[in-house]
């Protein structure tokens, strides 16, 4: 699973476009991915890291 996340107000306009394009290319190739758009800019907040990134990595990178 590949997780793609971007801010809808990113000051680099190619980043949201590139994220959406990349998610489509991955999906068309049968590669599982999830894409999340958040209201914000280029940087992520501590809440995003804690609430979304850490659980994602725990789910897919934990050894049990």
DSSP file (Angstrom, degrees, kcal/mol; ACC not computed):
  #  RESIDUE AA STRUCTURE BP1 BP2  ACC     N-H-->O    O-->H-N    N-H-->O    O-->H-N    TCO  KAPPA ALPHA  PHI   PSI    X-CA   Y-CA   Z-CA
    1    1 A X              0   0    0      0, 0.0     2,-0.5     0, 0.0    32,-0.2   0.000 360.0 360.0 360.0 132.8    0.0    0.0    0.0
    2    2 A X  E     -a   33   0A   0     30,-1.6    32,-2.6    29,-0.1     2,-0.5  -0.951 360.0-153.2-113.2 131.6    1.3    3.4   -0.9
    3    3 A X  E     -a   34   0A   0     -2,-0.5     2,-0.4    30,-0.2    32,-0.2  -0.907  10.4-172.9-107.3 128.3   -0.1    6.5    0.9
    4    4 A X  E     +a   35   0A   0     30,-3.0    32,-2.6    -2,-0.5     2,-0.4  -0.982   6.7 175.6-121.7 129.4   -0.1    9.9   -0.9
    5    5 A X  E     +a   36   0A   0     -2,-0.4     2,-0.3    30,-0.2    32,-0.2  -0.998   2.6 167.1-136.7 137.3   -1.0   13.0    1.0
    6    6 A X  E     -a   37   0A   0     30,-2.1    32,-2.5    -2,-0.4     2,-0.4  -0.989  34.3-112.6-148.0 155.5   -0.9   16.6   -0.2
    7    7 A X  E >   -a   38   0A   0     -2,-0.3     3,-1.4    34,-0.3    32,-0.2  -0.736  17.6-141.5 -88.8 135.3   -2.2   20.0    0.9
    8    8 A X  T 3  S+     0   0    0     30,-2.8    33,-0.2    -2,-0.4    31,-0.1   0.701 103.6  47.4 -69.6 -17.9   -4.8   21.6   -1.3
    9    9 A X  T 3  S+     0   0    0     31,-3.0    -1,-0.3    29,-0.4    33,-0.3  -0.020  77.6 153.7-111.2  29.1   -3.2   25.0   -0.9
   10   10 A X    <   -     0   0    0     -3,-1.4     6,-0.1    31,-0.4    31,-0.1  -0.340  46.6-137.2 -58.1 134.3    0.4   23.9   -1.6
   11   11 A X  S    S+     0   0    0      1,-0.2     2,-0.8     2,-0.1    -1,-0.2   0.613  95.7  70.8 -73.2  -9.2    2.4   26.9   -2.9
   12   12 A X  S >> S-     0   0    0      1,-0.1     3,-2.0     2,-0.0     4,-0.6  -0.882  73.6-163.7-103.5  99.2    3.9   24.5   -5.5
   13   13 A X  H 3> S+     0   0    0     -2,-0.8     4,-1.2     1,-0.3    -1,-0.1   0.716  82.0  64.0 -62.6 -21.1    0.9   23.9   -7.8
   14   14 A X  H 3> S+     0   0    0      1,-0.2     4,-2.7     2,-0.2    -1,-0.3   0.700  89.6  69.6 -75.3 -17.0    2.4   20.8   -9.5
   15   15 A X  H <> S+     0   0    0     -3,-2.0     4,-2.5     2,-0.2     5,-0.2   0.972 101.6  40.6 -69.5 -52.7    2.5   18.9   -6.2
   16   16 A X  H  X S+     0   0    0     -4,-0.6     4,-2.3     2,-0.2     5,-0.2   0.935 119.2  48.0 -58.5 -43.2   -1.3   18.4   -5.9
   17   17 A X  H  X S+     0   0    0     -4,-1.2     4,-2.4     1,-0.2    -2,-0.2   0.923 113.2  47.7 -61.4 -44.1   -1.6   17.7   -9.6
   18   18 A X  H  X S+     0   0    0     -4,-2.7     4,-2.8     2,-0.2    -1,-0.2   0.857 109.9  52.7 -66.4 -35.9    1.3   15.3   -9.5
   19   19 A X  H  X S+     0   0    0     -4,-2.5     4,-2.4     2,-0.2    -1,-0.2   0.933 111.3  45.6 -65.4 -45.7   -0.1   13.5   -6.4
   20   20 A X  H  X S+     0   0    0     -4,-2.3     4,-1.9     2,-0.2    -2,-0.2   0.917 115.1  48.1 -63.2 -43.3   -3.5   12.9   -8.2
   21   21 A X  H  X S+     0   0    0     -4,-2.4     4,-2.6    -5,-0.2    -2,-0.2   0.927 111.4  49.8 -62.5 -46.0   -1.7   11.8  -11.4
   22   22 A X  H  X S+     0   0    0     -4,-2.8     4,-2.6     1,-0.2    -2,-0.2   0.905 109.1  51.7 -61.6 -42.5    0.6    9.4   -9.5
   23   23 A X  H  X S+     0   0    0     -4,-2.4     4,-2.5     1,-0.2    -1,-0.2   0.894 111.2  48.4 -61.2 -39.7   -2.3    7.9   -7.6
   24   24 A X  H  X S+     0   0    0     -4,-1.9     4,-2.9     2,-0.2    -2,-0.2   0.926 111.0  49.1 -66.9 -44.7   -4.1    7.3  -10.9
   25   25 A X  H  X S+     0   0    0     -4,-2.6     4,-1.5     2,-0.2    -2,-0.2   0.921 113.2  47.9 -60.9 -43.8   -1.1    5.7  -12.6
   26   26 A X  H  <>S+     0   0    0     -4,-2.6     5,-2.9     2,-0.2     3,-0.3   0.941 113.1  47.4 -61.6 -47.5   -0.6    3.4   -9.6
   27   27 A X  H ><5S+     0   0    0     -4,-2.5     3,-1.7     1,-0.2    -2,-0.2   0.913 109.6  53.1 -61.5 -43.2   -4.3    2.4   -9.5
   28   28 A X  H 3<5S+     0   0    0     -4,-2.9    -1,-0.2     1,-0.3    -2,-0.2   0.812 108.9  50.8 -61.7 -29.2   -4.3    1.8  -13.3
   29   29 A X  T 3<5S-     0   0    0     -4,-1.5    -1,-0.3    -3,-0.3    -2,-0.2   0.416 120.9-110.0 -87.5   1.1   -1.2   -0.5  -12.7
   30   30 A X  T < 5S+     0   0    0     -3,-1.7     2,-0.6     1,-0.3    -3,-0.2   0.680  70.6 143.5  80.4  17.2   -3.1   -2.4  -10.0
   31   31 A X      < -     0   0    0     -5,-2.9    -1,-0.3    -6,-0.2    -2,-0.1  -0.820  53.3-121.3 -94.5 119.4   -0.8   -1.0   -7.2
   32   32 A X        +     0   0    0     -2,-0.6   -30,-1.6    -3,-0.1     2,-0.3  -0.343  46.9 153.6 -62.8 133.1   -2.8   -0.4   -4.0
   33   33 A X  E     -a    2   0A   0    -32,-0.2     2,-0.4    -2,-0.1   -30,-0.2  -0.985  31.8-149.4-153.2 160.3   -2.7    3.2   -2.9
   34   34 A X  E     -a    3   0A   0    -32,-2.6   -30,-3.0    -2,-0.3     2,-0.4  -0.997  11.7-158.1-133.0 141.3   -4.6    5.8   -0.9
   35   35 A X  E     -a    4   0A   0     -2,-0.4     2,-0.4   -32,-0.2   -30,-0.2  -0.966   6.8-172.3-123.4 135.7   -4.6    9.5   -1.5
   36   36 A X  E     -a    5   0A   0    -32,-2.6   -30,-2.1    -2,-0.4     2,-0.5  -0.992   6.8-162.2-129.7 126.0   -5.6   12.1    1.0
   37   37 A X  E     -a    6   0A   0     -2,-0.4     2,-0.3   -32,-0.2   -30,-0.2  -0.923  13.2-171.1-104.4 130.5   -6.0   15.8    0.4
   38   38 A X  E     -a    7   0A   0    -32,-2.5   -30,-2.8    -2,-0.5     2,-0.9  -0.907  32.7-106.2-119.8 151.4   -5.9   18.1    3.4
   39   39 A X  S    S+     0   0    0     -2,-0.3     2,-0.3   -32,-0.2   -32,-0.1  -0.644  84.2  70.5 -74.9 108.8   -6.7   21.8    3.7
   40   40 A X  S    S-     0   0    0     -2,-0.9   -31,-3.0     4,-0.0   -30,-0.1  -0.981  74.8 -86.4 168.4-172.0   -3.3   23.3    4.1
   41   41 A X        -     0   0    0      2,-0.3   -31,-0.4    -2,-0.3   -34,-0.3   0.182  65.3 -54.1-103.2-141.7    0.0   24.1    2.5
   42   42 A X  S    S+     0   0    0    -33,-0.3     2,-0.2   -36,-0.1   -32,-0.1   0.792 109.4  70.2 -77.1 -30.3    3.2   22.3    1.9
   43   43 A X  S    S-     0   0    0    -37,-0.0    -2,-0.3     1,-0.0     2,-0.3  -0.619  73.9-132.9 -94.7 149.1    4.0   21.4    5.5
   44   44 A X        -     0   0    0     -2,-0.2     2,-0.2    -4,-0.1    -2,-0.1  -0.659  21.1-124.7 -93.4 154.3    2.3   18.8    7.6
   45   45 A X     >  -     0   0    0     -2,-0.3     4,-2.0     1,-0.1     5,-0.2  -0.522  24.0-109.8 -92.4 164.6    1.1   19.4   11.1
   46   46 A X  H  > S+     0   0    0      1,-0.2     4,-2.8     2,-0.2     5,-0.2   0.875 119.8  56.8 -59.0 -38.0    2.1   17.4   14.2
   47   47 A X  H  > S+     0   0    0      1,-0.2     4,-3.4     2,-0.2     5,-0.3   0.901 105.2  50.4 -62.4 -40.6   -1.6   16.2   14.3
   48   48 A X  H  >>S+     0   0    0      2,-0.2     4,-2.2     1,-0.2     5,-1.7   0.922 112.4  46.7 -63.5 -43.0   -1.3   14.8   10.7
   49   49 A X  I  <>S+     0   0    0     -4,-2.0     5,-2.7     3,-0.2     6,-0.2   0.947 119.5  39.9 -62.6 -48.0    1.9   13.0   11.5
   50   50 A X  I  <5S+     0   0    0     -4,-2.8     5,-0.4     1,-0.2    -2,-0.2   0.902 122.8  38.7 -69.6 -42.5    0.5   11.6   14.8
   51   51 A X  I  <5S+     0   0    0     -4,-3.4    -3,-0.2    -5,-0.2    -2,-0.2   0.746 134.3  10.9 -86.0 -24.3   -3.1   10.8   13.5
   52   52 A X  I  X5S+     0   0    0     -4,-2.2     4,-1.7    -5,-0.3    -3,-0.2   0.748 123.8  46.0-122.2 -46.8   -2.4    9.5   10.0
   53   53 A X  I  ><S+     0   0    0     -5,-1.7     4,-2.5     2,-0.2     5,-0.2   0.950 112.2  47.9 -71.0 -48.1    1.3    8.8    9.3
   54   54 A X  H  ><S+     0   0    0     -5,-2.7     4,-2.5     1,-0.2     5,-0.2   0.938 113.8  47.0 -61.3 -47.5    2.3    6.9   12.4
   55   55 A X  H  > S+     0   0    0     -5,-0.4     4,-2.4    -6,-0.2    -1,-0.2   0.885 111.0  53.7 -61.2 -35.6   -0.8    4.6   12.2
   56   56 A X  H  X S+     0   0    0     -4,-1.7     4,-2.0     2,-0.2     5,-0.2   0.952 111.9  43.3 -61.4 -49.1   -0.1    4.0    8.5
   57   57 A X  H  X S+     0   0    0     -4,-2.5     4,-2.5     1,-0.2     5,-0.2   0.866 112.9  52.9 -66.7 -35.5    3.5    2.9    9.2
   58   58 A X  H  X S+     0   0    0     -4,-2.5     4,-0.9    -5,-0.2    -1,-0.2   0.909 110.6  48.4 -62.9 -41.2    2.4    0.9   12.2
   59   59 A X  H  < S+     0   0    0     -4,-2.4    -2,-0.2    -5,-0.2    -1,-0.2   0.890 124.8  27.1 -67.2 -40.1   -0.1   -1.0   10.1
   60   60 A X  H  < S+     0   0    0     -4,-2.0    -2,-0.2    -5,-0.2    -1,-0.2   0.604 126.8  39.3-103.4 -12.8    2.2   -1.7    7.2
   61   61 A X  H  < S+     0   0    0     -4,-2.5     2,-0.2    -5,-0.2    -3,-0.2   0.362  82.4 114.0-119.0   5.1    5.7   -1.9    8.7
   62   62 A X     <  -     0   0    0     -4,-0.9     2,-0.6    -5,-0.2    -4,-0.0  -0.550  56.2-142.0 -81.6 144.4    5.1   -3.6   12.0
   63   63 A X              0   0    0     -2,-0.2    -2,-0.0     1,-0.1    -1,-0.0  -0.918 360.0 360.0-105.9 119.4    6.7   -7.0   12.5
   64   64 A X              0   0    0     -2,-0.6    -1,-0.1     0, 0.0    -2,-0.0   0.340 360.0 360.0-134.1 360.0    4.5   -9.4   14.5
